[in-house]
Amino acid sequence: MTEIFEETFRHLGTSMSSEGIDLLKCDPNCNFWFPDGECFTTSTDIARMKRQLERHDSRHGFDGFLAFLQESHQHYHQSVIHVLKKDFPGFISLLRPAFLRYLFRLHPFHTVWQRVSYLFQSHKLRQVFSLASMYLGMSPFGTPGTYTLLQYTELTGGIWYPRGGFNQIARSLADVGKRLGANYHLACPVKGIAISSDKKALSVSLDTNEIIEADAVVVNADLLYAYQELLPSYNSKPTVSRKKEDISCSAITFYWSLSEKVPRLESHNMFVGQPSGQELPDVYWNRNRLSKPSFYVHVPSRTDPSAAPEGKDTVMVLILVDNIDTSKTPKENDIDGLVADTREYLLSAIEKRTGIVGLKALIEHESFHSPPTWQDMFNSDRGSVFGLNHSFFNILAFRPHIKHDFIDGIYFVGASTHPGAGVPTCLSGAKLTAERILQDLEIPIAWQNGSSHGKKDLGKTTASGFWRAWPRIALLGVLLLMIALWQM
Ligand SMILES: Cc1cc2nc3c(=O)[nH]c(=O)nc-3n(C[C@H](O)[C@H](O)[C@H](O)COP(=O)(O)OP(=O)(O)OC[C@H]3O[C@@H](n4cnc5c(N)ncnc54)[C@H](O)[C@@H]3O)c2cc1C
């Protein structure tokens, strides 16, 4: 999704290349390693894809792939136009005619697994084309079908790595901000947000006791944490669900410096989970430690030689795990045991499937992040790494809104806010939030040539507007009822 990054830099009056960002293509895209040692390599090279697909399913494999591309192309392009670039400030915005026209073509009421099962007959191909839902911390069995767009973007646009690491993008954006007059207070947590008695944001207070007055406060910290810790409770109603099933899972990541190169591992590698009697969805994450879940291995030094000393490799392994259970004691959560068991499973699965011998002995240096790290370092509620999950009732107008529902001057951005998690999605959300603030403050939006100066009707139903809107409200009620019945 490089185009979203390009667009962000363009709207800031610059470009990635003029900021010194050098994008390197990861070729091939990804190796999918199956439990039986078989490997499927995805690529933007169509001839290579055709050969692999026909090896797995000579009759239907390539046809299924073409149909997958056609369908997920619609999912991606219509989502960019009607979801990623649009605010959903209220339920009425679900009834925009342009959005409704495409709603069913986006397959939000199907799951990713249902879509790939319809298009592919081979179980392995279904896994290859559905596992990207792990990028949202979800299993393909619960992710809305629209999200086949994740795999589509990789297959048609490729996977790109900024030379020097992903933090080059964040650094460049920070530099552009500085040039445009932004001031950063680093290593200085926000303690709270003050609200006036007539429900307007007044200021933020920092850990240093400094108070910064503000016309608008943009909250980027994890939403559940922000509602609990930053916004005064007497002023905020519990509009954000705290149900366990509504937040995304957590993750364990290992960072290994290897004393030798391991050429069997490509830049991106997905190790497909293995069912062992229990429900298939558990294959996608380490909920109960009984299953052998899927996991992802990234070798940045395969694409960018500067990521490791000559002749060596750097490796990052990511596996999804359950959140911290706040009803249990730290001993009962047993994170140390989980990390140790997970490490053994990862090393043995990588060695067995790829044929690498003695991987453990090659690790010169190791560090890891586990659920408490995400909670303590980033204030993520219960260590969840993708914010609220992306089931149907947590997306679009159901996802927490960009603007606080009843406190003026408070805006949100990031994974738990519309449009959702993932860096390009959060960047798109940041632009929507910026546009909303500029409209509210009646400041022209530079990247729209000032055409949006002044307040816009963003879907709020005023008393007089209600009578004009009631047919749409009635239709929305019927639609929601149908969806609720369908979900039961
Ligand atoms: C291991 C891992 C790998 C991932 N890989 C990818 C990937 O390859 N591609 C992709 O698109 N997405 C990826 N993601 C997801 C992506 O990183 C997130 O969806 C995205 O970063 C969310 O952005 P955010 O702004 O909501 O939160 P964050 O990026 O977490 O930013 C929130 C910031 O707020 C800060 N903060 C919290 N509380 C306070 C406070 N009180 N005061 C001041 N600051 C505070 C936090 O420290 C943090 O820096 C990955 C996530 C993880 C965990």
The ligand as a Gaussian input file, in Angstrom:
#p B3LYP/6-31G(d) Opt

LIG

0 1
 C        4.752000      -6.674000      16.349000
 C        3.844000      -5.892000      15.454000
 C        4.048000      -5.896000      14.077000
 C        3.220000      -5.161000      13.236000
 N        3.460000      -5.174000      11.892000
 C        2.733000      -4.388000      11.074000
 C        3.011000      -4.327000       9.674000
 O        3.914000      -5.000000       9.171000
 N        2.259000      -3.504000       8.896000
 C        1.247000      -2.743000       9.426000
 O        0.607000      -1.995000       8.688000
 N        0.939000      -2.794000      10.748000
 C        1.659000      -3.586000      11.585000
 N        1.363000      -3.637000      12.917000
 C        0.202000      -2.878000      13.419000
 C        0.539000      -1.416000      13.552000
 O        1.796000      -1.272000      14.174000
 C       -0.538000      -0.732000      14.405000
 O       -1.836000      -1.004000      13.897000
 C       -0.326000       0.778000      14.393000
 O        0.982000       1.124000      14.806000
 C       -1.313000       1.422000      15.352000
 O       -1.045000       2.791000      15.376000
 P       -1.539000       3.684000      16.584000
 O       -1.153000       5.075000      16.248000
 O       -2.955000       3.387000      16.898000
 O       -0.745000       3.146000      17.868000
 P        0.789000       3.201000      18.217000
 O        1.619000       3.048000      16.994000
 O        0.969000       2.223000      19.342000
 O        0.993000       4.688000      18.761000
 C        0.424000       5.117000      19.973000
 C        1.491000       5.870000      20.721000
 O        0.912000       6.521000      21.854000
 C        1.870000       6.467000      22.895000
 N        1.208000       6.701000      24.197000
 C        0.395000       5.862000      24.892000
 N        0.002000       6.446000      26.043000
 C        0.576000       7.683000      26.083000
 C        0.560000       8.754000      27.022000
 N       -0.130000       8.702000      28.156000
 N        1.297000       9.864000      26.735000
 C        2.010000       9.963000      25.583000
 N        2.058000       8.977000      24.653000
 C        1.349000       7.853000      24.903000
 C        2.440000       5.064000      22.783000
 O        3.671000       4.969000      23.465000
 C        2.591000       4.949000      21.270000
 O        3.838000       5.411000      20.838000
 C        2.162000      -4.392000      13.782000
 C        1.942000      -4.381000      15.166000
 C        2.779000      -5.118000      15.992000
 C        2.550000      -5.071000      17.485000

